[in-house]
Amino acid sequence: MVLHNLTLSAAAERIRARQVSSEELTRACLDRIAATEDKLKAFVVVTGDQALEAARRADADAAAGHYHGPLHGIPVAVKDLCDIAGLPTTSSSLVRADYMPDADAAIVERLKAAGAVIVGKTHTHEFAYGIETPTTRNPWNPTTIPGGSSGGSGATVAAGGAFMGIGTDTGGSIRIPASLCGTVGLKPTYGRVSRAGVTSLSWSLDHVGPLTRSVRDAALSLAVLAGYDVRDPGSINVPVPDYLQGLADGVKGLHLGVPRNFYFEHVEPETERLVRDALAELERQGAVLVEVDLPLADLYMAVEFGICMPEASAYHQEMLRTKATRYNDDVRTSLEVGEMIAATDYIKALRVRQRIKEGWRDAFQSIDALVAPSVPAVAVTAGQKSFTWEDGVEEALINGYVRLSAPGNITGLPAISVPCGFSKAGLPAGLQILGKPFDEAMVLRIAEAYERSTAWHEQHPAL
Amino acid sequence: MPRPPIDAAAVRTQAAMVRYEVAEDRAAALAPALEAVLASLDALDAVELRETPPASTFDPRWER
C-alpha cells in the first residue's frame, strides 16, 4: 500500500480504524513532497515540523477517543492566498513577500477544527490573476503547466503531496488546474464557502473550494468548508446538507443538459472526444441527455473581465502605486488596464450578469445539471502564450482556458471538474458538471456516477 | 459613437485621470491591451438592459 496515493476517503477510513496514524500519513506526504518538489515546485513553504506536531496531536486525540471527522489527521495543502496565522501569505508575489497575518482564514479555522494537518502553502499564479502558475509544473509532464491559478494545489494533490488542496476560483482557478492535473476540483455555489482571510481577486466572482483525488473526497471536504460566515459579505446563510447522502444514487432518469452552443466551440478534437465519450457513459447509465442553448454566450468573457479587472485594480490600487515594479509584468499590465475601465462599463457588466443569471435559470428549467468540457485543451507546454484553433483563430492562453469555466463564476452556480481521460500525450482532460444554486449534492452525485465507471482517477503520475 | 484608437498618449492621459503615472514606453505597451479590453466591453451595448439592475450584491439563488 502506497500511503500517499490513497484517496482522502480511504486514508480517513484507515485513520478511523486505527490502521494507520496521522503521523505515518503526514510523513508519507512530506517524503513525497521532498521527492517531487524539485520537479514540481508546488509549494511556497512546506511546514513539515508544524505538520508533524499537528499529526501527533491528531493521533493523541484519536487515542483518547476524540475523533473530529473524516478530515481528522489528514494532510492537506492550502493555497497561499489563504491566511494562516504566523505564516506569510505571499500570494506568490514579491509585493506581499512580508505580509504576515495574525489570524487564520475562515477555511483554515474549519480545517484545523476538523483535525486536518496542513503540510504547507501552495503556489498560485501571482495574486490568482492568471492561469499558468509559472512557478510550478504539471506532474504528468513537467514541461507543461499545471494550470491556475491554484496550480500548486493541483500539482501536489495529483502527485501525492497532500490528500486535498485548497483552491480559489474567480474564472476557473480550481477547475482549470484540476482538469490539467487530473484531479477533481469543486467550485461551490457563490456564498457557500467563506472567503474571510483569503486575498481577493474579485469580490463578486471569488469562490473557495477543494481539489481532491476523488469525488467522494470533494464531498467530505466541502462538508468541512461550507457554512455561513458573517465576516464575508458574499456569504449566504443557507443550510449545508449531508453531501454523502444520495452521493451513490446514480444518474438514471436525470436530465443532463448538453450545450448546443458555446461549450464545444474552439475545443481540441481530442478533448471533445473524451467529453463526448463521458456523455455517452452517463447516457448508458440511464441519464437523459437534453440539448440546450445558452443565452448571451458571446458576452461571457466581456462580463467576466468587465467585472474582474476593475475589482482587482481597486483591491491593488495602493500597492500598484507604491510597488508596481514588484509585480510580474502580466499581472501589472492587467491591473493597469483595469484602472482605466470606466465605472459605467463595470456596472454595465454587472447588469448583463443579472441577465445571464436569468437566462441560465430558464435554461435549467428542463435539466438537472449541465455537462460540458472543463477546459478546451489539455496542458500546454510552459511558455506557450496562445492557442491557434483549427479555423486559424488565435486566442490568448488565459482567454482560452478561462472561457469554459467563467460562466460558472458569472452565474455563481456550483461546478465540478472530474477527470475524463487522457490525451495521446498522456495528459488529463476534465469533464465539467454545473448544477442549480446550492445544489452541490447533484453535481457531486453525477460526477461520482461517472467516476465510478472509470479508472481515470486511480492513475498516478510517474514522477 | 465608436471609441477612437488608443495610443500611448491616450493611455497616459487616461492614467493621469486615475492618478497613476505611466512611462512613455510602458504606455505604448499598454495601449493594445486596453484597446482590446474596451472593445470587448463595447459588445455589451448589444444587450437591451432597460430596468435591469446591476448584480452588485450578488445572490445566486433564483428564489428567496
Interface residues (C-beta under 8 A of the other chain):
Chain A: T189 Y190 G191 S204 G234 I236 V238 L296 D298 L299 M301 A302 V303 F305 G306 M309 L320 R321 T333 S334 E336 V337 E339 M340 I341 D345 I347 K348 A349 L350 R351 V352 R353 Q354 R355 K357 R361 T411 G412 L413 K436 P437 F438
Chain B: V11 Q14 A15 V18 R19 Y20 V22 R26 A29 L30 A33 L34 V37 L38 S40 L41 A43 L44 A46 V47 L49 T52 P53 P54 A55 S56 F58 D59 P60 R61 W62
